[in-house]
């Protein structure tokens, strides 16, 4: 049974909802703004782009050279910046989140075989375009590890040097099992066409980037959207399940031996 296309208004959750265990804490270093008063924040001189290694976005999309296999964290311009928000070229995800959680038209559908529900493009998507933000319940990593059902838990995986700048250094996760955006229906593939990138927008908490799926390749209309869940996920899950992606380069086609 197919479910009609998911639009921003039809999405279940448009942002991360804080669990009561997540405290609002201060940091020694907050997200800082740039001083590009007249510029469009598309050069290496923008302070926000410097935090992202370089200015990546070109007309709202990441360039072909973007390292999806090991992506840097992206820092978009925010409310503390001096730049013109209408002209700024470093706010593509921020603009997407203002409208909802989707950057492309997608549809939830029932896949064949054992993979359950899936997500596919309702229209063609160009490489580098933001597809969807992974939204749900925001909670600390220990609380996520204690949950019996963790199939929709997404670790925000903030790098240690950023956590060191926070007064509260507990890593955070997003659990989309109870409620979440359309991104939670994206299945794993060992040869994916999308990739998650951590993007800081207006949040002051350096533990809380947005996890955003980007099109790592051109995606045809009707093509399923997939991303690599990562070795950390499969090091645990492969003990009782195997990958069903069916690609020639599948890395987890067999269950691993359980610990005895």
C-alpha positions as CSV (number, residue, x, y, z in Angstrom):
1,X,0.0,0.0,0.0
2,X,1.4,3.4,-1.0
3,X,1.1,6.5,1.2
4,X,0.7,9.8,-0.8
5,X,3.5,12.2,-1.0
6,X,4.7,13.8,2.2
7,X,4.6,17.6,2.2
8,X,5.9,19.9,4.9
9,X,2.4,20.3,6.3
10,X,1.8,16.5,6.4
11,X,5.0,15.8,8.1
12,X,4.6,14.4,11.6
13,X,7.3,16.3,13.5
14,X,9.1,19.3,12.0
15,X,11.8,19.7,14.6
16,X,13.5,18.0,17.5
17,X,11.4,17.7,20.6
18,X,13.4,17.8,23.8
19,X,13.2,14.9,26.3
20,X,12.9,16.1,29.9
21,X,16.3,14.7,30.6
22,X,18.0,17.1,28.2
23,X,18.9,20.3,30.0
24,X,19.3,23.7,28.5
25,X,22.9,24.4,29.3
26,X,25.4,27.2,28.7
27,X,28.6,26.8,26.8
28,X,32.0,28.5,27.2
29,X,31.8,29.1,23.4
30,X,28.5,29.7,21.7
31,X,27.6,29.6,18.1
32,X,29.1,32.9,16.7
33,X,28.0,35.1,13.9
34,X,29.8,36.6,11.0
35,X,30.4,40.2,10.1
36,X,29.6,40.0,6.4
37,X,27.4,43.2,6.4
38,X,27.3,43.6,2.6
39,X,28.3,40.2,1.4
40,X,26.4,37.0,0.6
41,X,28.6,34.8,2.8
42,X,29.8,32.8,-0.2
43,X,33.6,33.4,0.3
44,X,36.2,32.0,2.6
45,X,36.2,35.2,4.6
46,X,32.8,34.5,6.2
47,X,33.4,33.5,9.9
48,X,30.6,30.9,9.7
49,X,32.0,29.3,6.5
50,X,35.4,29.2,8.2
51,X,33.9,27.0,10.9
52,X,32.7,24.7,8.1
53,X,36.2,24.4,6.7
54,X,35.1,26.5,3.6
55,X,32.1,28.0,1.9
56,X,30.4,24.8,0.6
57,X,26.9,25.8,-0.6
58,X,26.4,26.9,-4.2
59,X,22.9,28.1,-4.9
60,X,21.6,26.1,-2.0
61,X,23.4,22.8,-2.9
62,X,26.6,21.1,-1.9
63,X,29.3,20.8,-4.7
64,X,30.3,17.5,-6.3
65,X,33.6,17.6,-4.4
66,X,31.9,17.6,-1.0
67,X,33.3,14.7,1.1
68,X,30.1,12.7,1.9
69,X,32.1,9.8,3.2
70,X,33.5,12.0,6.1
71,X,31.5,15.2,6.0
72,X,32.6,18.2,8.0
73,X,30.0,19.8,10.3
74,X,28.4,22.8,8.6
75,X,27.8,26.1,10.4
76,X,25.1,28.2,8.7
77,X,24.7,31.9,9.4
78,X,22.3,32.6,12.3
79,X,20.5,35.4,14.1
80,X,23.7,36.8,15.5
81,X,25.2,37.4,12.0
82,X,25.5,40.8,10.4
83,X,24.8,39.5,6.9
84,X,21.7,40.1,4.9
85,X,19.4,37.1,5.6
86,X,17.7,37.6,2.2
87,X,21.0,37.4,0.3
88,X,23.0,35.1,2.4
89,X,24.1,32.0,0.6
90,X,24.9,30.1,3.8
91,X,21.3,29.5,5.0
92,X,19.9,26.8,2.8
93,X,19.0,24.4,5.7
94,X,17.7,27.3,7.8
95,X,15.3,28.2,5.1
96,X,14.2,24.6,4.7
97,X,13.5,24.3,8.4
98,X,11.4,27.4,8.4
99,X,9.1,25.8,5.9
100,X,9.1,22.3,7.6
101,X,11.5,19.4,7.5
102,X,11.7,18.7,3.8
103,X,13.9,20.1,1.0
104,X,12.4,17.8,-1.7
105,X,9.1,16.2,-2.5
106,X,9.2,12.6,-1.2
107,X,6.8,9.7,-0.7
108,X,6.6,7.0,2.0
109,X,6.0,3.6,0.4
110,X,5.9,-0.1,1.3
111,X,9.0,-1.8,0.0
112,X,9.3,-5.4,-1.3
113,X,10.9,-8.0,0.9
114,X,11.9,-7.6,4.6
115,X,12.8,-3.9,4.6
116,X,9.4,-2.6,5.5
117,X,8.6,1.1,4.8
118,X,10.8,3.2,2.6
119,X,11.2,6.7,1.3
120,X,11.5,7.7,-2.3
121,X,11.7,10.8,-4.4
122,X,8.4,12.1,-5.8
123,X,10.4,14.3,-8.2
124,X,13.9,14.3,-9.5
125,X,16.5,15.6,-7.0
126,X,19.8,17.1,-8.0
127,X,23.0,16.1,-6.3
128,X,23.9,18.2,-3.3
129,X,20.3,19.2,-2.5
130,X,19.1,18.9,1.1
131,X,16.4,16.3,1.2
132,X,15.1,16.1,4.8
133,X,16.0,16.8,8.4
134,X,15.9,13.8,10.8
135,X,13.5,14.9,13.5
136,X,12.2,13.3,16.6
137,X,12.7,13.2,20.4
138,X,16.0,14.6,21.6
139,X,17.5,12.7,24.5
140,X,20.9,11.9,26.1
141,X,22.9,9.0,24.8
142,X,22.6,7.0,28.0
143,X,18.8,7.3,27.9
144,X,18.8,6.2,24.3
145,X,21.0,3.2,25.1
146,X,18.5,2.1,27.8
147,X,15.6,2.0,25.5
148,X,14.4,-1.4,24.3
149,X,13.3,-0.2,20.9
150,X,16.2,1.7,19.3
151,X,15.7,1.1,15.6
152,X,15.0,4.8,15.0
153,X,17.7,6.3,17.2
154,X,20.1,8.6,15.3
155,X,23.2,9.7,17.2
156,X,24.2,13.3,16.6
157,X,27.8,12.3,16.9
158,X,29.2,15.7,17.8
159,X,33.0,15.6,17.6
160,X,34.8,15.6,20.9
161,X,36.4,19.0,20.5
162,X,33.0,20.6,20.3
163,X,31.7,18.6,23.4
164,X,34.8,19.9,25.3
165,X,33.4,23.4,24.8
166,X,30.1,22.6,26.5
167,X,29.4,22.7,30.2
168,X,27.3,19.6,29.8
169,X,29.3,17.0,27.7
170,X,26.7,14.3,27.3
171,X,26.2,13.3,23.7
172,X,22.7,13.5,22.4
173,X,20.5,11.4,20.1
174,X,17.3,11.8,18.1
175,X,14.7,9.0,18.6
176,X,12.1,9.0,15.8
177,X,10.2,5.9,16.8
178,X,7.3,7.6,18.6
179,X,7.2,10.6,16.3
180,X,9.5,11.9,13.6
181,X,9.8,13.4,10.2
182,X,9.7,11.5,6.8
183,X,13.5,11.0,7.0
184,X,12.9,8.2,9.5
185,X,11.6,6.0,6.7
186,X,14.9,6.1,4.7
187,X,16.4,2.6,4.7
188,X,20.0,1.6,4.8
189,X,22.0,0.8,1.7
190,X,25.7,-0.2,1.3
191,X,25.6,1.8,-1.9
192,X,23.4,4.8,-0.9
193,X,22.3,7.9,-2.8
194,X,22.0,10.1,0.2
195,X,24.2,11.0,3.2
196,X,23.6,12.6,6.6
197,X,25.4,15.8,7.4
198,X,25.4,17.6,10.7
199,X,24.3,21.3,10.3
200,X,24.3,24.0,12.9
201,X,21.6,26.6,12.3
202,X,20.3,28.9,15.1
203,X,20.8,26.6,18.0
204,X,23.1,27.8,20.8
205,X,23.7,24.3,22.2
206,X,26.8,22.9,20.4
207,X,25.6,19.4,21.1
208,X,22.6,19.9,18.9
209,X,23.2,20.1,15.2
210,X,20.5,19.2,12.8
211,X,21.0,15.8,11.1
212,X,20.1,16.5,7.5
213,X,20.0,14.0,4.6
214,X,21.6,15.3,1.4
215,X,21.4,13.8,-2.1
216,X,24.9,12.4,-2.6
217,X,24.0,11.6,-6.2
218,X,21.3,12.7,-8.7
219,X,18.1,10.9,-7.7
220,X,15.4,10.0,-10.2
221,X,11.7,10.5,-9.6
222,X,10.5,7.3,-8.0
223,X,13.9,6.2,-6.9
224,X,14.3,5.1,-3.3
225,X,16.3,7.3,-1.0
226,X,18.8,5.5,1.2
227,X,21.8,6.2,3.3
228,X,24.5,4.2,5.1
229,X,23.6,3.6,8.7
230,X,27.3,3.1,9.5
231,X,29.6,0.5,11.0
232,X,28.7,1.5,14.5
233,X,25.0,0.6,13.9
234,X,25.9,-2.7,12.2
235,X,28.4,-3.8,14.8
236,X,25.4,-4.2,17.1
237,X,22.5,-5.0,14.8
238,X,24.3,-7.6,12.7
239,X,24.1,-10.0,15.6
240,X,20.4,-10.6,15.0
241,X,19.7,-9.1,11.6
242,X,21.3,-8.8,8.2
243,X,21.4,-6.1,5.6
244,X,18.7,-6.4,2.9
245,X,19.9,-3.7,0.5
246,X,20.8,-6.3,-2.1
247,X,23.6,-4.3,-3.7
248,X,26.7,-6.1,-5.1
249,X,28.9,-4.4,-2.5
250,X,26.7,-5.3,0.5
251,X,28.9,-5.5,3.6
252,X,26.4,-7.0,6.0
253,X,24.6,-9.6,4.0
254,X,25.1,-12.2,6.7
255,X,24.4,-12.2,10.4
256,X,27.6,-12.0,12.6
257,X,28.1,-14.6,15.3
258,X,26.5,-13.6,18.6
259,X,28.6,-13.3,21.7
260,X,28.5,-16.5,23.8
